[in-house]
């Protein structure tokens, strides 16, 4: 009986230590939570002029990707949106693809009024959709790009929602 109890406790200890946890990101008055099955995959500080953060869903057949880029000053939102679109067009997965953008519209990201643009693209014969949100808050200009394979929408939904709802800008 002692041996079974010891083995059970060891097994519990081993499995509980490997449980994934949510990751809190904080920088320059901006914070958010990265869900347990998502990972911060890239960060870049633009010499205190701004910041770039990429968060990706982990696991097989995972296509969720969210990037947040901000400048530490306010710029005209349509110019910022156009710059983000230009950068997406030049990026490796989208270069020479069928990347298309819809007309901009007024929207909200985490209750913050934004100008948004939907986009779609086919990558490796798999249809992807996304949205770009641009907004000003706390004397900063933000660009949030969310994209995923259309087939993964239900798997990514909770993660995208947690990141959006947890975003705090001070």
matplotlib code that plots the C-alpha trace (Angstrom):
import matplotlib.pyplot as plt

x = [0.0, 2.9, 4.5, 1.2, 0.8, 4.4, 4.0, 0.8, 2.3, 5.3, 3.1, 1.0, 4.1, 5.5, 2.3, 1.4, 4.9, 4.4, 1.0, 1.1, 0.4, -0.8, 2.0, 1.7, 3.4, 4.2, 6.2, 6.0, 2.5, 1.1, 0.1, -1.8, -2.1, -0.9, -3.1, -1.8, -1.6, -0.1, 3.5, 5.1, 7.4, 8.9, 9.6, 11.4, 12.0, 12.4, 14.9, 12.2, 10.3, 7.8, 7.5, 6.6, 5.1, 4.0, 1.9, 1.3, -1.0, 1.1, 0.6, -0.1, -2.4, -2.2, -2.5, -3.5, -1.1, -1.6, 0.9, 0.7, 3.0, 2.9, 4.6, 5.2, 3.5, 0.2, 0.2, -2.7, -4.5, -5.1, -1.3, -0.5, -3.0, -1.5, 2.0, 1.0, -0.7, 2.5, 4.6, 2.2, 2.4, 6.2, 6.4, 7.5, 4.3, 2.3, 4.7, 3.3, 0.1, -3.6, -3.6, -6.6, -7.8, -11.4, -12.3, -11.6, -14.5, -15.0, -14.8, -13.5, -10.7, -11.1, -13.7, -11.2, -12.5, -10.5, -10.2, -10.2, -9.5, -10.3, -7.9, -7.7, -5.0, -4.3, -1.2, -0.2, -3.7, -5.3, -7.5, -6.6, -8.4, -7.4, -8.1, -6.0, -7.1, -5.4, -6.1, -4.6, -4.6, -2.4, -0.5, 0.5, -0.5, -1.3, -1.6, -3.1, -3.0, -4.9, -4.8, -5.7, -6.5, -10.3, -10.4, -8.9, -11.3, -13.0, -9.7, -8.3, -11.4, -10.9, -7.2, -7.8, -10.6, -8.4, -5.6, -8.0, -9.9, -6.7, -5.1, -4.4, -2.9, -1.9]
y = [0.0, 2.4, 1.7, 2.4, 5.7, 6.7, 5.9, 7.8, 10.9, 10.7, 10.5, 13.4, 15.5, 14.7, 15.5, 18.6, 20.2, 20.0, 21.7, 24.7, 28.1, 31.4, 33.9, 37.6, 40.0, 43.5, 46.3, 50.1, 50.3, 47.5, 44.2, 41.1, 37.4, 34.8, 31.7, 28.3, 26.8, 29.9, 31.1, 34.5, 33.7, 37.1, 40.4, 43.5, 46.8, 49.6, 51.6, 52.9, 54.2, 51.3, 47.6, 44.4, 41.3, 38.0, 35.3, 31.9, 29.0, 25.9, 22.3, 20.4, 22.0, 25.3, 28.4, 31.2, 34.2, 37.6, 40.4, 43.7, 46.6, 50.0, 53.3, 55.5, 58.4, 59.0, 58.8, 59.0, 55.7, 55.2, 55.8, 53.3, 50.8, 51.3, 50.7, 47.4, 46.3, 47.1, 45.1, 42.1, 42.2, 42.0, 39.3, 35.8, 33.8, 36.4, 37.5, 36.5, 35.1, 35.9, 38.2, 40.5, 43.2, 44.5, 48.1, 49.6, 49.9, 51.2, 48.5, 47.9, 46.0, 45.3, 48.1, 50.5, 52.2, 51.1, 51.2, 47.6, 45.8, 42.1, 40.1, 36.7, 34.6, 31.0, 29.5, 25.9, 25.4, 26.3, 29.4, 31.9, 34.9, 37.8, 41.3, 44.3, 46.7, 50.1, 52.6, 55.3, 54.9, 56.5, 58.6, 55.5, 54.0, 50.3, 47.8, 44.4, 41.7, 38.5, 35.7, 32.0, 29.1, 29.1, 25.5, 26.4, 29.1, 27.2, 26.0, 29.6, 31.5, 31.3, 32.2, 35.3, 36.3, 36.0, 38.0, 40.7, 40.9, 40.9, 43.8, 46.7, 50.0, 52.5]
z = [0.0, 0.8, -2.5, -4.4, -2.5, -3.2, -6.9, -7.1, -5.4, -7.8, -10.8, -9.6, -9.0, -12.4, -14.3, -12.3, -12.9, -16.7, -16.8, -19.1, -17.6, -19.0, -19.6, -18.6, -20.9, -19.7, -21.4, -21.6, -20.0, -22.2, -20.7, -21.8, -21.1, -23.5, -23.2, -22.0, -25.5, -27.1, -27.0, -27.4, -30.4, -31.2, -29.5, -30.7, -29.0, -31.5, -29.5, -27.3, -30.3, -30.2, -29.8, -31.7, -30.1, -31.8, -30.1, -31.9, -31.1, -30.4, -31.5, -34.7, -37.2, -35.3, -37.3, -34.9, -35.0, -33.3, -33.6, -31.8, -32.9, -31.3, -31.7, -28.7, -30.4, -32.3, -36.1, -38.5, -38.4, -42.2, -42.7, -40.0, -41.5, -45.0, -43.7, -42.0, -45.3, -47.2, -44.7, -44.9, -48.7, -48.6, -45.9, -47.1, -46.7, -48.6, -51.3, -54.7, -53.1, -53.6, -50.5, -50.7, -48.4, -47.9, -47.4, -44.0, -41.5, -38.0, -35.3, -31.8, -30.3, -26.6, -26.5, -28.1, -31.2, -34.2, -38.0, -39.2, -42.4, -43.1, -45.4, -46.9, -48.5, -49.5, -48.0, -49.0, -50.5, -47.1, -46.9, -44.2, -43.0, -40.8, -39.6, -38.9, -36.2, -35.8, -33.0, -30.8, -27.0, -24.2, -26.7, -28.6, -32.0, -32.2, -34.9, -34.1, -36.8, -36.2, -38.7, -38.9, -41.2, -41.7, -40.6, -37.2, -36.3, -33.5, -32.0, -32.0, -30.8, -27.0, -27.3, -29.5, -27.1, -23.9, -25.5, -26.6, -23.3, -21.2, -23.1, -20.8, -22.1, -19.4]

ax = plt.figure().add_subplot(projection="3d")
ax.plot(x, y, z, "-o")
ax.set_aspect("equal")
plt.show()
